[in-house]
């Protein structure tokens, strides 16, 4: 099983931060800070560790935020000695952004400048949400200005920070109810030159669609008018969850609104008795039943057994088929049954479906065993 991410965020992180702060603030009591920061640290999950360190910093820096913030920002410029190849390397600066989120709400301008700087080291997507909740209009105005910022990181912050359902963060209920202010920001970024930003735009639009599927479909349809390949990619990525759910509006926006006139045959699910840690191969034929060419969206789903014995389908993307009249094409994919941090496997009978233009058709099943 993969090593938990929190293992990369051990006691060496507060020690590195202590060195960084001490380098710019001679009166910093390193020992006292480390005593506070390491107390109970190992029992915490990843994000709470960042908050724990930020609160320890606040206790050992000047109590006036306007005096403490320059120290926090200057410390981020200092060498830290951490391995830059770690997947969580940039999370070193999580306590810096949490510091701004927790203690800077009464100093709007200073804090916005700080987040503009910090997000170019580690995303301020978590901290900016506090300002969207407490200073919505002023923060939205600043984010609109930042849609034109020369930094990819700052422009991405506009989209990522305003996501209504950002992972690892509290939701933004106001934007779940009315996403219009967020859509106004995304309109400015939908043709951004950086894939880094465009991917965030797609994820934000995907979030919006979970609460407003019709709005998602309408926005996708509008954006596809005269779309560049880059913008078409945004729309397709934004619609991925809606397509997996078989939502008619999303499928229609992509040109797959009608039920395909095809036959699915020659299904193969191997092995029939699979083991946790092994692999599974799914394949089948798709035949165009008509004398007209058809474009068909083809996926498949595995209904994974959960701990309570119920099942939940996960959709695996296959391909879009351009079928000539009466043509048959073979499709298939091999998937891993290894344990992952995001999925634990349970023994039992697992149904497998073909999904054609969002509509499911049972292919068969396999039995999953654990040895």
C-alpha positions as CSV (number, residue, x, y, z in Angstrom):
1,X,0.0,0.0,0.0
2,X,1.2,3.5,-0.8
3,X,2.8,5.5,2.0
4,X,0.4,8.0,3.5
5,X,1.1,11.6,2.4
6,X,1.3,12.8,6.0
7,X,4.4,10.7,6.4
8,X,6.2,13.3,4.3
9,X,5.1,16.0,6.7
10,X,6.8,14.9,9.8
11,X,8.6,16.6,12.7
12,X,11.3,17.9,10.3
13,X,8.7,20.4,9.0
14,X,8.3,22.5,12.2
15,X,12.1,22.3,12.7
16,X,12.6,23.7,9.2
17,X,10.1,26.5,9.8
18,X,11.9,27.3,13.1
19,X,15.2,27.7,11.3
20,X,13.6,29.9,8.6
21,X,11.9,32.2,11.1
22,X,15.0,32.4,13.3
23,X,17.0,33.5,10.3
24,X,14.9,36.7,10.0
25,X,13.8,37.3,13.6
26,X,16.6,37.3,16.1
27,X,14.2,37.4,19.1
28,X,12.4,34.2,18.0
29,X,12.5,31.6,20.8
30,X,13.1,28.5,18.7
31,X,13.0,26.0,21.6
32,X,9.7,27.4,22.9
33,X,8.2,27.3,19.4
34,X,9.3,23.7,18.8
35,X,7.9,22.7,22.2
36,X,4.5,24.0,21.2
37,X,4.6,22.9,17.6
38,X,5.7,19.3,18.3
39,X,3.3,18.9,21.2
40,X,0.6,16.5,19.9
41,X,1.9,16.9,16.3
42,X,2.2,13.2,15.5
43,X,-1.5,12.5,16.3
44,X,-2.7,15.1,13.7
45,X,-3.6,14.7,10.1
46,X,-1.9,16.7,7.3
47,X,-4.0,19.9,7.2
48,X,-4.4,20.1,11.0
49,X,-0.6,19.9,11.3
50,X,-0.4,23.1,9.2
51,X,-2.9,24.9,11.4
52,X,-1.2,23.6,14.6
53,X,2.1,25.2,13.4
54,X,0.5,28.4,12.4
55,X,-1.0,28.8,15.8
56,X,2.3,28.0,17.4
57,X,4.0,30.7,15.3
58,X,1.4,33.2,16.3
59,X,2.1,32.6,20.0
60,X,5.9,33.2,19.5
61,X,5.8,36.2,17.1
62,X,4.8,39.8,17.8
63,X,1.1,39.9,18.7
64,X,0.5,42.8,16.3
65,X,-0.3,41.1,13.0
66,X,1.1,44.0,11.0
67,X,4.5,43.4,12.7
68,X,4.3,39.6,12.6
69,X,3.3,39.2,8.9
70,X,6.5,40.7,7.4
71,X,8.5,38.1,9.5
72,X,6.3,35.3,8.2
73,X,6.8,36.4,4.6
74,X,10.5,37.0,5.0
75,X,10.9,33.5,6.5
76,X,9.5,32.0,3.3
77,X,12.5,33.4,1.4
78,X,15.0,31.5,3.6
79,X,16.7,28.2,2.7
80,X,15.0,25.2,4.5
81,X,17.0,22.1,3.6
82,X,14.0,20.0,2.6
83,X,14.1,17.6,-0.4
84,X,12.5,19.6,-3.2
85,X,11.5,16.4,-5.0
86,X,9.0,15.4,-2.3
87,X,5.4,15.4,-3.6
88,X,4.5,17.6,-0.6
89,X,7.6,19.8,-0.8
90,X,5.5,23.0,-1.3
91,X,3.4,22.2,1.7
92,X,6.2,23.5,3.8
93,X,4.5,26.9,3.3
94,X,1.1,25.7,4.4
95,X,1.5,27.2,7.9
96,X,2.3,30.6,6.3
97,X,-1.0,30.7,4.5
98,X,-2.9,29.4,7.5
99,X,-1.3,32.2,9.5
100,X,-2.8,34.7,7.1
101,X,-6.2,32.9,7.1
102,X,-6.5,32.7,10.9
103,X,-5.0,36.0,12.0
104,X,-5.2,38.4,9.1
105,X,-9.0,38.9,8.5
106,X,-8.9,42.3,10.2
107,X,-6.1,43.5,7.9
108,X,-7.5,42.9,4.4
109,X,-5.0,44.8,2.2
110,X,-2.0,43.4,4.0
111,X,-3.4,39.9,3.8
112,X,-4.3,40.0,0.1
113,X,-0.8,41.2,-0.7
114,X,0.6,38.4,1.4
115,X,-1.5,35.7,-0.3
116,X,-0.5,37.1,-3.7
117,X,3.1,36.5,-2.7
118,X,2.6,33.2,-0.9
119,X,0.6,31.5,-3.6
120,X,3.6,31.7,-5.9
121,X,5.3,29.3,-3.4
122,X,2.4,27.3,-2.1
123,X,-1.2,27.7,-3.2
124,X,-3.3,30.2,-1.1
125,X,-6.5,28.4,-2.2
126,X,-7.2,27.4,1.3
127,X,-6.6,30.8,3.0
128,X,-8.4,32.9,0.4
129,X,-11.7,31.1,1.2
130,X,-11.7,32.8,4.6
131,X,-11.7,36.1,2.9
132,X,-14.4,35.1,0.4
133,X,-16.5,34.2,3.4
134,X,-15.8,37.3,5.5
135,X,-15.1,39.9,2.8
136,X,-16.9,38.5,-0.2
137,X,-17.3,41.6,-2.4
138,X,-13.9,43.0,-1.8
139,X,-12.2,39.6,-2.3
140,X,-14.2,39.0,-5.5
141,X,-13.1,42.4,-6.8
142,X,-9.5,41.5,-6.1
143,X,-9.8,38.1,-7.7
144,X,-11.2,39.7,-10.8
145,X,-8.2,41.9,-11.0
146,X,-6.0,38.9,-10.5
147,X,-7.5,37.1,-13.6
148,X,-5.1,39.4,-15.5
149,X,-2.1,38.8,-13.3
150,X,1.1,37.8,-15.2
151,X,1.7,34.9,-12.7
152,X,0.1,31.5,-13.6
153,X,0.0,30.8,-9.9
154,X,-2.0,33.9,-9.1
155,X,-4.5,33.3,-11.9
156,X,-4.9,29.7,-10.8
157,X,-5.6,30.9,-7.3
158,X,-8.6,32.9,-8.7
159,X,-10.2,29.7,-9.9
160,X,-9.0,27.1,-7.4
161,X,-9.7,29.3,-4.4
162,X,-13.3,30.0,-5.5
163,X,-14.2,26.4,-6.1
164,X,-17.5,25.8,-4.2
165,X,-16.4,22.2,-3.3
166,X,-12.6,22.4,-3.1
167,X,-11.1,19.2,-1.7
168,X,-9.5,19.3,1.7
169,X,-11.3,22.6,2.4
170,X,-14.6,23.7,3.8
171,X,-17.3,24.4,1.2
172,X,-18.4,27.9,0.1
173,X,-22.2,27.6,0.7
174,X,-22.9,31.1,-0.8
175,X,-21.4,30.0,-4.1
176,X,-23.1,26.6,-4.0
177,X,-26.4,28.5,-3.8
178,X,-25.5,31.1,-6.4
179,X,-22.4,30.4,-8.5
180,X,-22.8,33.5,-10.7
181,X,-19.9,35.4,-9.1
182,X,-17.6,32.4,-9.7
183,X,-18.7,32.0,-13.3
184,X,-17.9,35.6,-13.9
185,X,-14.3,34.8,-12.8
186,X,-14.1,31.7,-14.9
187,X,-15.3,33.5,-18.0
188,X,-12.1,35.6,-17.8
189,X,-10.0,32.5,-17.5
190,X,-11.6,30.1,-19.9
191,X,-9.0,30.8,-22.6
192,X,-6.0,31.2,-20.2
193,X,-2.7,30.3,-21.9
194,X,-1.6,28.0,-19.0
195,X,-2.9,24.4,-18.8
196,X,-2.2,24.8,-15.0
197,X,-5.0,27.4,-14.9
198,X,-7.3,25.8,-17.4
199,X,-7.4,22.6,-15.5
200,X,-8.4,24.5,-12.4
201,X,-11.2,26.2,-14.4
202,X,-12.5,22.8,-15.5
203,X,-12.4,21.5,-11.9
204,X,-14.3,24.6,-10.7
205,X,-16.9,24.2,-13.4
206,X,-17.2,20.5,-12.5
207,X,-17.9,21.6,-8.8
208,X,-20.6,24.0,-10.0
209,X,-22.3,21.2,-12.0
210,X,-22.7,19.0,-8.9
211,X,-25.1,21.6,-7.5
212,X,-26.4,23.1,-10.8
213,X,-26.4,20.5,-13.6
214,X,-28.5,22.6,-15.9
215,X,-26.2,25.6,-15.5
216,X,-23.2,23.4,-16.2
217,X,-24.7,22.1,-19.4
218,X,-25.8,25.6,-20.5
219,X,-22.3,27.0,-19.8
220,X,-20.6,24.1,-21.6
221,X,-22.8,24.6,-24.6
222,X,-22.1,28.4,-24.7
223,X,-18.3,27.8,-24.3
224,X,-18.2,25.3,-27.1
225,X,-19.4,27.9,-29.6
226,X,-16.3,28.7,-31.6
227,X,-14.1,27.0,-29.0
228,X,-10.4,26.5,-29.5
229,X,-9.1,23.0,-28.8
230,X,-7.9,24.2,-25.4
231,X,-11.3,25.5,-24.4
232,X,-12.9,22.3,-25.7
233,X,-10.6,20.3,-23.4
234,X,-11.8,22.5,-20.5
235,X,-15.4,21.7,-21.3
236,X,-14.9,18.0,-21.7
237,X,-12.9,17.8,-18.4
238,X,-15.6,19.9,-16.6
239,X,-18.3,17.6,-17.8
240,X,-16.6,14.4,-16.8
241,X,-18.6,13.8,-13.6
242,X,-21.9,14.7,-15.2
243,X,-21.1,12.3,-18.1
244,X,-20.3,9.5,-15.7
245,X,-23.7,10.1,-14.1
246,X,-25.3,10.0,-17.5
247,X,-26.8,13.5,-17.3
248,X,-28.7,14.3,-20.5
249,X,-27.6,17.9,-20.6
250,X,-23.9,17.2,-20.3
251,X,-24.1,14.4,-22.9
252,X,-26.1,16.7,-25.2
253,X,-23.5,19.4,-24.9
254,X,-20.9,17.0,-26.2
255,X,-23.1,15.8,-29.0
256,X,-24.1,12.5,-27.4
257,X,-27.6,13.3,-26.4
258,X,-29.4,10.6,-28.3
259,X,-29.4,6.9,-27.4
260,X,-27.0,5.2,-29.7
261,X,-28.3,2.5,-32.0
262,X,-25.6,-0.1,-31.3
263,X,-25.2,-3.6,-30.1
264,X,-22.8,-4.6,-27.4
265,X,-21.5,-8.2,-27.8
266,X,-18.6,-10.6,-27.2
267,X,-18.1,-9.3,-23.6
268,X,-15.0,-10.6,-21.8
269,X,-14.2,-10.1,-18.1
270,X,-11.1,-11.8,-17.1
271,X,-10.3,-13.4,-14.8
272,X,-13.7,-14.4,-13.6
273,X,-12.2,-15.0,-10.1
274,X,-9.9,-12.1,-9.5
275,X,-7.7,-11.4,-6.5
276,X,-7.0,-8.2,-4.6
277,X,-3.7,-6.9,-5.8
278,X,-4.2,-8.4,-9.3
279,X,-5.6,-7.0,-12.5
280,X,-8.8,-7.2,-14.4
281,X,-9.3,-7.0,-18.2
282,X,-12.7,-5.9,-19.6
283,X,-13.4,-6.0,-23.3
284,X,-16.4,-6.0,-25.7
285,X,-17.5,-5.3,-29.2
286,X,-19.7,-2.3,-30.2
287,X,-21.6,-2.7,-33.5
288,X,-23.3,0.1,-35.4
289,X,-26.8,-1.2,-36.2
290,X,-27.6,1.5,-38.8
291,X,-26.7,2.5,-42.3
292,X,-25.5,5.9,-41.0
293,X,-22.2,6.7,-39.4
294,X,-22.4,7.2,-35.6
295,X,-20.1,8.8,-33.0
296,X,-20.5,6.9,-29.7
297,X,-19.1,7.6,-26.2
298,X,-18.0,4.3,-24.7
299,X,-17.0,3.7,-21.1
300,X,-17.4,0.9,-18.6
301,X,-18.2,0.7,-14.9
302,X,-17.3,-1.7,-12.1
303,X,-19.7,-1.9,-9.2
304,X,-17.2,-2.2,-6.3
305,X,-18.4,-3.9,-3.1
306,X,-18.2,-1.7,-0.1
307,X,-17.5,-2.6,3.6
308,X,-21.3,-2.7,4.3
309,X,-21.9,-5.1,1.5
310,X,-23.6,-2.5,-0.8
311,X,-22.0,-1.5,-4.1
312,X,-20.9,1.7,-5.7
313,X,-20.1,2.1,-9.4
314,X,-16.8,3.6,-10.6
315,X,-16.7,4.6,-14.2
316,X,-13.6,4.0,-16.3
317,X,-13.1,6.1,-19.5
318,X,-12.6,4.1,-22.7
319,X,-12.9,6.1,-25.9
320,X,-15.1,7.9,-28.4
321,X,-15.8,5.6,-31.4
322,X,-16.5,6.8,-34.9
323,X,-18.5,3.9,-36.3
324,X,-19.0,3.6,-40.0
325,X,-22.4,2.0,-41.1
326,X,-22.7,-1.5,-39.7
327,X,-19.1,-1.4,-38.4
328,X,-17.9,-3.3,-35.4
329,X,-15.1,-2.0,-33.2
330,X,-13.4,-3.8,-30.3
331,X,-12.7,-1.9,-27.1
332,X,-11.1,-2.8,-23.8
333,X,-9.0,-1.9,-20.9
334,X,-7.0,-3.5,-18.1
335,X,-7.5,-2.0,-14.5
336,X,-5.6,-2.6,-11.3
337,X,-7.2,-4.2,-8.3
338,X,-4.4,-3.1,-6.0
339,X,-5.2,-1.5,-2.7
340,X,-4.8,2.3,-2.8
341,X,-5.1,5.1,-0.2
342,X,-8.3,6.1,-2.1
343,X,-9.9,2.7,-2.5
344,X,-10.0,-0.4,-0.3
345,X,-11.2,-3.6,-2.0
346,X,-13.7,-6.0,-0.4
347,X,-14.5,-9.6,-1.5
348,X,-17.7,-10.4,-3.3
349,X,-19.4,-10.4,-6.7
350,X,-18.7,-7.2,-8.7
351,X,-21.0,-6.3,-11.6
352,X,-19.5,-4.7,-14.7
353,X,-21.4,-2.5,-17.1
354,X,-20.8,-1.1,-20.6
355,X,-21.8,2.6,-20.7
356,X,-22.9,3.8,-24.1
357,X,-23.7,7.5,-24.4
358,X,-24.2,7.6,-20.7
359,X,-26.6,4.6,-20.6
360,X,-25.5,1.4,-18.7
361,X,-25.8,-2.1,-20.1
362,X,-24.7,-5.1,-18.0
363,X,-21.7,-7.0,-19.4
364,X,-21.4,-9.6,-16.6
365,X,-19.5,-9.9,-13.3
366,X,-16.5,-11.2,-11.6
367,X,-15.8,-12.5,-8.1
368,X,-13.1,-10.7,-6.1
369,X,-11.2,-12.8,-3.6
370,X,-8.7,-11.9,-0.9
371,X,-5.9,-14.3,0.0
